[in-house]
Amino acid sequence: MTEPRVLERIALTRLPELQVASGLFRATARIEGVEDETEPATALQAGIVVLLGLLRTEEAGSDQPFSVGALRTRVLGELGGSEISVGELGLALWAESRAGGEAIGEIDGLLQRATVKGLEKVPLEQLAWLSSGLSESAVLTGDPSTGLVRDVKAELLSRLTPDGLSRDVHARRLGAAVPVASQFHLLHALCQMVRAGDPELREPADRLARGLLGLQREDGAWPGLIDPVRSSAAVIYPVLTVTQLAIAPIALRAAAELDLDIDFESTVGAGMKWTEGGNALGLELVHEADARIDRGILPKRTPGALGRGISSAARRIRGQAFEPDQKQLIIDPDASSEDLGWVLEAWAGR
């Protein structure tokens, strides 16, 4: 299995070239078929995730090439913008709780205004980040925003299916399909809420963890899109490296720390082996010598709706996700600052 120190070193080596003039970081490139179904990423979102990872790195005592204080100041200065999302505020609250918490009250005020119309239309990923942020601030201050915590909890529980996976706010053309990464963010959030003092969520977290474990494929990959109602893969590719290397491990580690029934080493190890050449292409996606992590394995572009229509039709007929020929798969080598931030959050100091 790739050593955590290698992943940490790659992230810290690659991130400086992705920083933009504002002090934030280049926004994540979206991948058609998975990430374009949620709100588009922003430089602010990428910057907050990097900040979260750098704060984890500092906690671990590792050297890193950035001024974390300057990045934190820049992030806090951007939070009052009119286009700020609930998810960005949740991530900022999470990071601020790790940075000392002086601005928690300010972020809480922004969240109260941002959520005044309710949470029903907030994408699952953003709702999970908000939950994690609220949980972290509650652990730090002992004084959670109880009304908002109650509303977030109710909204999360209302989306869970009997098998433990969660519905989402999504594009109509994909029906019930949702990105698998959002389910891992949710698992992490539920575990953090239990840790912050809500034992009632332990059972939903356990069901979600078991549901996700059942989706892992024989080669260690988690499918790009899942059907939470059927508890099955909806679209297998793209499979994103960040899911395998960071987002799944973050959530599964949180679940293991609650003593949920998870074999962390073997499950995460299988996911990481997929990035080391255990995938359909037999190629490595982590390149230590070049300090580079590939974005993932994608299907070659097909003519828009036609390609998606074939995939959807095959799923309806077979009752399972369409399995593309490996000749139709390619590697996306694009670097993503947000992905590298999650890598640091997962592995810095481990």
C-alpha positions in Angstrom: 0.0 0.0 0.0 1.3 3.5 -0.8 2.9 5.0 2.2 1.0 8.0 3.7 4.2 10.0 3.8 4.5 9.6 0.0 1.0 11.0 -0.5 1.6 13.8 1.9 4.9 14.7 0.1 3.2 14.6 -3.3 0.4 16.9 -2.2 2.8 19.5 -0.6 5.1 19.4 -3.7 2.3 19.9 -6.2 0.1 22.4 -4.4 2.3 25.5 -4.9 1.9 25.5 -8.6 -1.9 25.4 -8.2 -2.1 28.5 -6.1 -3.6 31.5 -7.9 -2.8 35.2 -7.5 -5.6 35.8 -4.9 -3.9 33.4 -2.5 -6.6 30.7 -3.1 -6.2 27.7 -5.3 -7.3 26.7 -8.8 -10.9 25.3 -8.7 -11.4 21.6 -9.3 -12.0 20.6 -12.9 -15.4 19.0 -13.1 -15.8 15.5 -14.7 -18.9 15.0 -16.8 -21.2 12.3 -15.4 -20.3 12.6 -11.8 -19.2 16.0 -10.5 -21.2 18.2 -12.8 -24.4 17.0 -11.1 -23.7 19.2 -8.1 -22.9 22.9 -7.7 -19.7 23.8 -9.6 -16.5 24.0 -7.5 -15.0 27.4 -6.8 -11.5 28.7 -6.0 -12.9 29.4 -2.5 -14.1 25.9 -2.0 -10.7 24.5 -3.2 -8.9 27.0 -0.9 -10.9 25.9 2.1 -10.2 22.2 1.5 -6.5 23.0 1.1 -6.6 25.0 4.3 -8.2 22.1 6.1 -5.5 19.8 4.8 -2.7 22.2 5.7 -4.0 22.6 9.2 -4.0 18.8 9.6 -0.4 18.9 8.3 0.6 21.5 10.9 -1.0 19.5 13.7 1.1 16.6 12.6 4.3 18.7 12.8 5.2 18.4 9.1 6.9 21.2 7.2 4.9 22.8 4.5 5.5 25.7 2.1 2.5 27.9 2.8 1.5 30.7 5.2 -1.6 29.1 6.7 -2.4 32.3 8.5 -2.6 34.2 5.2 -4.7 31.6 3.6 -7.1 31.5 6.6 -7.4 35.3 6.5 -8.1 35.2 2.7 -10.8 32.5 3.2 -12.5 34.4 6.0 -12.5 37.6 3.9 -14.3 35.8 1.1 -17.1 34.3 3.2 -19.4 37.3 3.1 -19.8 37.2 -0.7 -23.3 36.9 -2.2 -22.5 33.6 -4.0 -21.2 31.8 -1.0 -22.7 28.3 -0.7 -23.8 26.4 2.5 -21.2 23.8 1.8 -18.4 26.4 1.7 -19.6 27.9 5.0 -19.7 24.4 6.5 -16.1 23.7 5.3 -15.0 27.0 6.6 -16.5 26.3 10.0 -14.7 22.9 10.0 -11.4 24.6 9.2 -11.9 27.4 11.7 -12.6 25.0 14.5 -9.2 23.4 13.8 -7.5 26.8 13.5 -8.5 28.0 17.0 -12.1 29.1 16.5 -11.9 32.9 16.9 -14.2 33.4 13.8 -16.7 30.7 14.7 -19.3 33.2 15.8 -19.0 35.2 12.5 -19.4 32.0 10.4 -22.4 30.9 12.5 -24.1 34.2 11.7 -23.4 33.8 8.0 -24.8 30.2 8.2 -28.0 31.4 9.9 -28.6 33.8 7.0 -27.6 31.2 4.3 -30.0 28.6 5.7 -33.0 30.8 6.4 -35.0 29.2 3.5 -34.4 25.7 4.7 -32.1 22.8 3.8 -34.3 20.8 1.4 -32.4 22.0 -1.7 -28.9 21.8 -0.3 -26.9 19.1 -2.1 -25.9 16.1 0.1 -22.2 16.8 -0.1 -22.7 20.4 1.1 -25.1 19.2 3.8 -22.5 16.7 5.0 -19.8 19.4 5.1 -22.1 21.7 7.1 -22.8 18.8 9.6 -19.0 18.1 10.0 -18.4 21.8 10.6 -21.1 22.1 13.2 -19.9 19.0 14.9 -16.3 20.2 15.0 -17.3 23.6 16.4 -19.5 22.0 19.0 -16.6 19.8 20.2 -14.3 22.9 20.4 -16.7 25.3 22.0 -19.2 23.1 23.8 -21.9 25.5 22.6 -23.4 24.2 19.3 -25.9 26.2 17.2 -28.6 23.8 18.5 -31.4 25.0 16.2 -29.3 24.5 13.0 -27.9 21.2 14.3 -31.4 20.0 14.9 -32.5 21.0 11.4 -29.4 19.5 9.7 -30.0 16.2 11.6 -33.6 16.1 10.6 -32.8 16.8 6.9 -30.1 14.1 6.8 -32.3 11.5 8.4 -35.2 12.3 6.0 -32.9 11.4 3.0 -31.8 8.0 4.2 -33.1 4.9 2.5 -34.0 1.7 4.4 -30.6 0.2 3.3 -28.7 3.2 4.8 -27.7 5.1 1.7 -28.9 8.6 1.1 -30.9 10.3 -1.6 -29.7 13.7 -2.9 -30.7 16.8 -4.7 -29.7 15.9 -8.3 -30.2 16.5 -12.0 -33.5 15.1 -13.3 -31.8 13.2 -16.2 -29.9 11.0 -13.7 -33.0 9.9 -11.8 -32.0 8.5 -8.4 -28.2 8.3 -9.2 -25.9 10.2 -6.8 -22.1 10.6 -6.6 -20.6 7.9 -4.3 -18.2 10.5 -2.8 -21.2 12.4 -1.2 -22.1 9.2 0.7 -18.6 9.0 2.2 -18.8 12.7 3.2 -22.2 11.9 4.8 -20.7 8.9 6.7 -17.9 11.1 8.0 -20.5 13.7 9.1 -22.7 11.2 10.9 -19.7 9.8 12.8 -18.6 13.3 13.8 -22.1 14.0 15.1 -22.0 10.9 17.2 -18.6 11.9 18.5 -20.0 15.4 19.3 -22.6 13.8 21.6 -25.5 12.4 19.5 -25.5 8.6 20.0 -28.9 8.3 18.2 -27.0 8.6 14.9 -24.7 5.6 15.6 -27.2 3.2 14.0 -27.7 5.2 10.8 -23.9 5.6 10.5 -23.5 1.8 10.9 -26.1 1.1 8.2 -24.6 3.6 5.8 -21.1 2.2 6.4 -22.4 -1.3 5.6 -24.2 -0.1 2.5 -21.0 1.5 1.2 -18.9 -1.5 1.9 -21.3 -3.5 -0.2 -20.7 -1.2 -3.2 -16.9 -1.8 -3.3 -16.1 -3.7 -6.4 -13.8 -6.8 -6.6 -10.9 -4.6 -7.9 -11.3 -2.3 -4.9 -13.0 0.6 -6.8 -16.1 2.4 -5.7 -18.4 3.3 -8.6 -18.7 6.9 -9.6 -22.5 7.0 -9.3 -24.7 4.9 -7.2 -28.4 4.2 -6.9 -29.2 4.7 -3.2 -32.7 3.1 -3.5 -31.4 -0.1 -5.1 -28.1 0.0 -3.2 -26.2 -0.7 -6.4 -23.9 1.0 -8.8 -25.6 3.2 -11.3 -22.5 4.3 -13.4 -19.2 2.7 -12.7 -16.9 5.2 -14.4 -15.5 7.8 -13.8 -13.7 6.3 -10.8 -11.9 9.2 -9.1 -8.5 8.7 -7.4 -9.4 11.1 -4.6 -12.3 8.8 -3.6 -10.0 5.8 -3.4 -7.1 7.6 -1.7 -8.7 10.1 0.6 -12.5 10.6 0.8 -13.3 6.9 1.5 -10.4 6.6 4.0 -11.4 9.7 5.9 -15.0 8.4 6.4 -14.0 4.8 7.1 -11.4 5.9 9.6 -14.1 7.9 11.4 -16.4 4.9 11.4 -13.6 2.6 12.7 -12.9 5.0 15.5 -16.5 4.5 16.6 -15.9 0.7 16.6 -18.3 0.2 13.8 -17.9 -3.2 12.1 -15.3 -2.2 9.5 -12.1 -3.8 8.5 -10.4 -0.5 7.8 -7.0 -1.8 6.7 -8.3 -4.3 4.2 -11.1 -2.1 2.8 -8.9 1.0 2.4 -6.0 -1.1 1.3 -8.1 -2.6 -1.6 -9.1 0.9 -2.7 -5.5 2.1 -2.7 -4.3 -1.0 -4.6 -6.7 0.1 -7.3 -4.6 3.3 -7.7 -1.4 1.2 -7.7 -2.3 -0.7 -10.9 -5.1 -3.0 -9.7 -7.5 -1.2 -12.0 -9.0 -2.2 -15.3 -6.1 -0.5 -17.2 -3.4 -2.0 -15.0 -1.8 1.4 -14.7 -0.5 3.3 -11.6 -2.3 6.6 -10.8 0.1 7.7 -8.1 3.5 8.8 -9.4 6.0 9.3 -6.6 8.9 10.2 -8.9 6.9 12.9 -10.6 5.1 14.1 -7.5 1.8 13.6 -9.3 -1.6 12.0 -8.7 -3.8 11.3 -11.7 -7.4 12.5 -11.4 -9.0 9.1 -12.2 -10.1 6.7 -14.9 -12.9 8.0 -17.2 -14.8 6.6 -20.1 -13.8 8.2 -23.4 -16.2 10.9 -24.3 -19.3 9.8 -26.2 -21.8 12.0 -28.0 -23.5 13.5 -25.0 -27.0 12.3 -24.4 -26.5 9.3 -26.8 -23.7 7.8 -24.7 -25.6 8.5 -21.4 -28.8 7.0 -23.0 -27.0 3.8 -23.9 -25.7 3.5 -20.4 -29.1 4.2 -18.8 -30.9 1.8 -21.1 -28.4 -1.0 -20.4 -28.9 -0.5 -16.7 -32.7 -0.6 -17.0 -32.5 -3.8 -19.1 -29.9 -5.6 -17.0 -30.8 -4.2 -13.7 -27.1 -3.2 -13.1 -24.6 -0.6 -14.2 -23.2 -0.8 -17.7 -19.6 -2.2 -17.7 -17.6 -0.5 -20.5 -14.9 -2.2 -22.4 -11.4 -1.3 -21.0 -10.5 0.0 -24.4 -13.1 2.7 -23.9 -11.4 3.9 -20.7 -8.7 6.6 -20.3 -6.7 8.2 -17.5 -7.3 11.9 -16.7 -3.9 13.3 -15.6 -5.2 16.7 -14.5 -4.0 17.8 -11.0 -6.6 19.2 -8.6 -5.9 21.3 -5.6 -9.1 20.2 -3.9 -8.1 16.6 -4.3 -4.7 17.2 -2.8 -6.3 19.0 0.1 -8.4 15.9 0.8 -5.2 13.8 0.5 -3.6 15.9 3.3 -6.7 15.6 5.4 -6.6 11.8 5.0 -2.9 11.1 5.5 -0.9 14.0 6.9 1.0 12.7 9.9 -0.6 9.2 9.7 
